[in-house]
Amino acid sequence: MKKLLFPLFLATALLTASHAQIDPKFRADAPGSKDHPKTKRIDGSVILRQSSKKFAQLTIPQERVVFDYATQAFSPFRSLRPEGALTTSFYRLPKDATTLECIRAYQSELEQQGFETLLEGSSGGSPTGPSNSLDNGFGRFLAQVYQTEKDYSIQQYTLPGCDDYRYLAMKKSTATGTLFVTLFCGAVTGGWRAPEMGIETNTVLARLDVLEEKSRDDRMVLVKAPEMETQISSTGRVALYGIYFDFNKDSLKPESDATLEQIAALLKNEPEWKIVVVGHTDNVGDFEFNRDLSARRARSVVTALTSKYGIDKNRLFPFGCSFACPAAPNSSEDGRAKNRRVELVRWN
């Protein structure tokens, strides 16, 4: 009988010692966090961190992410970038869970709700090997696909250090819009353990994003011609956020008309002024792509002002800045939103 009790006692002691290493704040779900109404969790999982945003963008790749050693740059990859209400949750799974179980559990649950798979892939257990269907190693998939949460150790260090990782993207069309769910999970390698967070070797961590696609609420106050004139006279420039384009496109949306009318009024009030119309982007995508996009958008503004409002084209000069002159850090969606703008700069 004693021989049977000793292993049980030892196992209990080891489990208690292991649990004692975990900081109390990581033993249960993060304060205020909960499962998204459209998803469940694997039994025994804990939410380590969660964030919710009323309006954000989610990158959903449609193919492998590849770094081209010849050009020392990432090759462009096809992707979807829906916008809407976004909830991001980081889960620590129970100790016996695997990355395959994680993917299959969520896939099965979502398929029962009518979701379809957009992309599924894995490292193949060897991040730099040919079986890796997500990237060609060194955490590149994470770095290119996820532009948020970089200040958090799980996103910045732990998950990129995993050898075994998997990804799943699914969507479902509803009467009120499209729902997107993406899941990235990785099994922690020994070098990236974090016992205080309950993260040991082979612990599976998962990032779950749920985006409910919707239009942005327009909360910007229209900048009128007199205010534009005051700012330009004072600082030489004015930043405008009331000019709208679809993602990765240069066609002006109808919502831009109110701001274009005010720009035209400004130029008619100041007939001697010549203006550089400067397009700015955030840092999603490479620099050259964004330089071309920002230049095309600036040209679209010039074309609208000349064709619809009768402004002399010789008074306007379009220029694309890419993400060379940020108005805020690109490390958050709020910052990136401030960087997507059109500026008017007086040059005479």
C-alpha positions in Angstrom: 0.0 0.0 0.0 2.8 2.4 0.9 4.4 1.7 -2.5 1.2 2.8 -4.2 0.8 6.0 -2.2 4.3 7.3 -2.7 4.1 7.9 -6.5 0.7 9.5 -5.9 2.1 11.7 -3.2 5.1 12.7 -5.4 2.9 13.5 -8.4 0.7 15.7 -6.2 3.7 17.5 -4.7 5.2 18.2 -8.1 1.9 19.5 -9.5 1.5 21.7 -6.4 5.1 23.0 -6.8 4.5 23.7 -10.5 1.3 25.5 -9.8 3.0 27.6 -7.1 5.4 29.0 -9.7 2.5 30.6 -11.5 1.8 34.3 -10.7 -1.7 34.4 -9.2 -2.8 36.8 -11.9 -2.2 34.1 -14.6 -3.9 31.2 -12.8 -7.4 32.3 -14.0 -8.7 34.4 -16.9 -7.5 37.9 -17.1 -9.8 40.4 -15.3 -12.8 41.3 -17.5 -12.0 38.8 -20.2 -14.4 36.1 -21.5 -15.0 33.9 -24.5 -16.4 35.7 -27.6 -20.1 34.8 -28.0 -19.3 33.1 -31.3 -16.6 30.8 -30.0 -15.9 28.4 -27.2 -12.7 27.2 -25.6 -10.9 24.0 -25.0 -11.6 22.8 -21.5 -8.9 23.8 -19.1 -7.8 26.9 -21.2 -7.0 30.2 -19.5 -7.3 33.7 -21.2 -3.9 35.4 -20.4 -4.8 38.6 -22.2 -7.7 40.0 -24.2 -8.5 43.2 -26.1 -11.5 44.5 -27.9 -11.7 47.3 -30.4 -14.8 48.9 -31.9 -13.1 49.3 -35.3 -9.9 47.6 -36.4 -8.4 45.7 -39.3 -7.5 42.0 -39.5 -5.0 40.6 -42.0 -6.0 37.2 -43.3 -3.3 35.7 -45.6 -4.4 33.5 -48.5 -1.0 32.0 -49.2 2.4 31.4 -47.8 4.5 34.3 -46.4 8.0 34.2 -48.0 11.2 36.2 -47.4 13.1 36.6 -50.7 16.8 36.4 -49.8 17.8 37.6 -53.3 16.0 40.9 -52.8 16.2 41.0 -49.0 12.5 41.7 -48.9 9.2 39.9 -48.3 7.4 38.8 -51.5 3.8 40.2 -51.7 1.2 37.7 -50.5 -2.5 37.6 -51.3 -4.6 38.5 -48.3 -8.0 39.7 -47.1 -8.1 42.7 -44.7 -11.6 43.0 -43.4 -12.5 45.9 -41.0 -14.9 45.9 -38.1 -15.3 45.1 -34.4 -12.3 43.0 -33.3 -11.7 40.8 -30.2 -8.3 39.3 -29.7 -7.7 36.7 -27.0 -4.5 34.9 -26.0 -5.2 31.4 -24.5 -3.0 29.1 -22.5 -4.2 25.6 -23.2 -4.1 22.7 -20.8 -0.8 20.8 -20.5 -1.8 17.8 -22.5 -3.2 19.8 -25.5 -1.5 19.8 -28.9 -1.5 22.3 -31.7 -3.4 19.8 -33.9 -6.1 19.3 -31.3 -6.4 23.1 -31.0 -6.9 23.7 -34.7 -9.3 20.7 -35.1 -11.4 21.6 -32.1 -12.1 25.1 -33.2 -12.5 24.1 -36.9 -15.1 21.5 -35.9 -17.0 23.9 -33.7 -17.1 26.6 -36.3 -18.0 24.3 -39.1 -21.1 23.3 -37.1 -22.0 27.0 -37.0 -21.7 27.3 -40.8 -18.2 28.7 -41.1 -16.0 27.8 -44.1 -12.2 27.5 -44.1 -10.2 30.2 -45.9 -6.7 28.9 -45.1 -5.2 26.2 -43.0 -1.4 25.6 -42.6 1.4 24.6 -40.3 5.1 24.7 -39.8 5.3 20.9 -40.4 7.2 20.7 -37.2 10.3 22.2 -38.9 10.0 26.0 -39.4 12.8 26.2 -42.0 11.9 22.9 -43.8 10.0 22.4 -47.0 6.9 21.1 -45.3 6.3 24.6 -43.7 3.1 25.8 -45.6 2.9 29.1 -43.7 6.3 30.8 -44.1 9.9 30.1 -44.7 10.8 30.3 -41.0 12.0 32.6 -38.2 8.6 33.8 -37.1 8.0 35.6 -40.4 4.3 34.6 -40.7 3.6 36.2 -37.3 5.6 39.3 -38.1 3.8 40.0 -41.4 0.3 38.9 -40.6 -0.1 40.3 -37.1 0.7 43.9 -36.7 -0.7 44.3 -33.2 0.1 43.2 -29.6 3.8 43.5 -30.3 4.4 45.0 -26.9 3.3 41.7 -25.3 5.8 38.9 -24.6 3.6 36.1 -26.0 3.2 37.9 -29.4 6.7 39.3 -29.7 8.9 36.5 -28.3 7.2 33.3 -27.2 5.1 32.4 -30.3 7.8 33.3 -32.8 10.1 30.9 -31.0 7.9 27.9 -31.5 8.9 25.1 -33.8 5.4 23.5 -34.0 2.8 26.1 -35.0 -0.5 26.1 -37.0 -2.9 28.6 -38.4 -6.6 28.5 -39.3 -8.8 31.2 -40.9 -12.5 30.8 -41.3 -15.5 33.0 -42.3 -19.3 33.0 -42.2 -21.7 35.3 -44.1 -24.7 36.5 -42.1 -27.6 38.8 -42.7 -25.8 41.6 -40.8 -22.3 41.1 -42.3 -19.4 38.6 -42.5 -17.8 37.0 -39.5 -14.1 36.1 -39.6 -12.2 33.9 -37.1 -8.5 33.4 -37.2 -6.4 31.1 -34.9 -2.7 30.8 -34.5 -1.3 28.3 -32.0 2.2 27.2 -31.1 3.8 24.7 -28.8 6.4 26.5 -26.7 10.1 25.4 -27.0 12.3 25.2 -23.9 14.1 28.5 -24.6 10.9 30.5 -24.3 9.4 29.1 -21.1 7.7 31.5 -18.7 6.8 29.5 -15.6 5.3 32.6 -13.9 2.7 32.6 -16.6 2.2 28.8 -16.5 4.0 28.5 -19.8 6.3 25.4 -19.8 8.0 23.5 -22.6 5.3 22.1 -25.0 2.6 24.3 -23.5 0.3 25.4 -26.4 -0.5 29.1 -26.7 -3.2 30.3 -29.0 -4.1 33.7 -30.4 -7.8 33.8 -31.4 -9.2 36.8 -33.4 -12.9 37.3 -34.1 -13.8 40.2 -36.4 -17.4 41.2 -37.1 -17.2 43.1 -40.4 -18.9 46.5 -40.3 -18.6 50.1 -41.6 -16.7 52.6 -39.6 -18.7 55.1 -37.6 -17.8 58.6 -38.9 -16.8 60.5 -35.8 -14.5 63.0 -37.5 -15.4 66.7 -37.3 -15.4 68.2 -40.8 -12.4 70.5 -41.2 -13.9 73.6 -43.0 -12.1 75.9 -45.3 -11.4 78.7 -42.8 -9.8 76.3 -40.4 -7.7 74.8 -43.2 -6.6 78.3 -44.1 -5.7 79.1 -40.4 -3.6 75.9 -40.0 -1.8 76.3 -43.3 -1.0 80.0 -42.6 0.3 79.0 -39.1 2.2 75.7 -39.8 2.4 75.4 -43.6 0.2 72.3 -43.7 -3.1 70.7 -42.6 -3.9 67.0 -42.1 -7.2 65.8 -43.3 -9.0 62.6 -42.3 -12.2 63.1 -44.2 -11.0 61.7 -47.5 -11.8 58.0 -47.9 -10.6 55.1 -50.0 -11.3 51.4 -50.0 -8.4 49.2 -48.8 -5.4 49.2 -51.1 -7.4 51.2 -53.7 -7.1 54.8 -55.0 -10.8 55.4 -55.9 -12.4 58.1 -53.8 -15.4 57.1 -51.8 -18.6 59.3 -51.9 -18.0 60.1 -48.2 -15.0 62.3 -49.3 -17.2 64.9 -51.1 -17.7 67.1 -48.0 -14.0 67.5 -47.4 -13.3 68.0 -51.1 -15.8 70.8 -51.2 -14.0 72.5 -48.4 -10.6 72.2 -50.1 -12.1 73.7 -53.2 -13.6 76.5 -51.2 -10.2 77.2 -49.6 -8.4 77.3 -53.0 -11.1 79.7 -54.4 -10.7 81.9 -51.3 -6.9 81.9 -51.8 -6.5 82.1 -55.6 -2.7 82.7 -55.4 -2.0 79.6 -53.3 -0.4 76.5 -54.8 -0.8 73.2 -52.9 1.1 69.9 -52.6 -1.5 67.2 -52.0 0.4 64.6 -50.0 -0.9 61.0 -49.5 0.2 59.2 -46.4 -0.3 55.5 -45.4 0.3 53.3 -42.4 3.0 50.6 -42.5 0.9 47.6 -43.5 2.7 46.3 -46.6 6.2 47.2 -47.9 7.4 50.7 -48.4 7.4 50.8 -52.3 3.9 49.4 -52.5 2.7 52.1 -50.1 4.6 54.8 -51.9 2.8 54.0 -55.2 -0.5 53.7 -53.4 -0.2 57.0 -51.6 0.9 58.7 -54.9 -2.1 57.3 -56.7 -4.5 58.5 -54.0 -3.0 62.0 -54.1 -3.5 62.0 -57.8 -7.1 61.0 -57.3 -7.7 64.0 -55.0 -6.1 66.3 -57.6 -8.2 64.8 -60.4 -11.4 65.3 -58.3 -10.6 68.9 -57.5 -9.9 69.8 -61.1 -12.7 67.9 -62.8 -15.5 68.3 -60.3 -14.7 71.7 -58.7 -12.9 73.5 -61.5 -9.5 74.1 -59.7 -6.6 74.9 -62.0 -4.4 71.7 -62.2 -1.3 73.9 -62.3 -2.0 74.9 -58.7 -1.9 71.3 -57.4 1.0 68.8 -57.1 0.3 65.2 -56.0 2.9 63.4 -54.0 3.0 60.1 -52.2 4.9 59.7 -48.9 4.3 56.0 -48.2 4.8 55.7 -44.4 7.9 57.9 -44.2 6.2 60.7 -42.2 4.0 59.1 -39.5 1.8 61.2 -37.3 1.7 58.5 -34.6 3.4 55.1 -33.9 2.3 52.3 -36.2 2.3 49.8 -33.3 -1.5 50.1 -32.7 -4.6 50.4 -34.8 -5.3 53.9 -33.4 -1.8 55.0 -34.5 -2.2 53.5 -38.0 -5.5 55.2 -38.4 -3.9 58.6 -37.7 -1.2 57.8 -40.3 -3.7 57.1 -43.1 -4.4 60.7 -44.1 -4.1 63.4 -46.8 -2.2 66.6 -46.1 -2.3 69.9 -47.9 1.1 71.7 -48.0 1.5 75.2 -49.3 4.5 75.5 -51.6 4.5 79.1 -52.8 
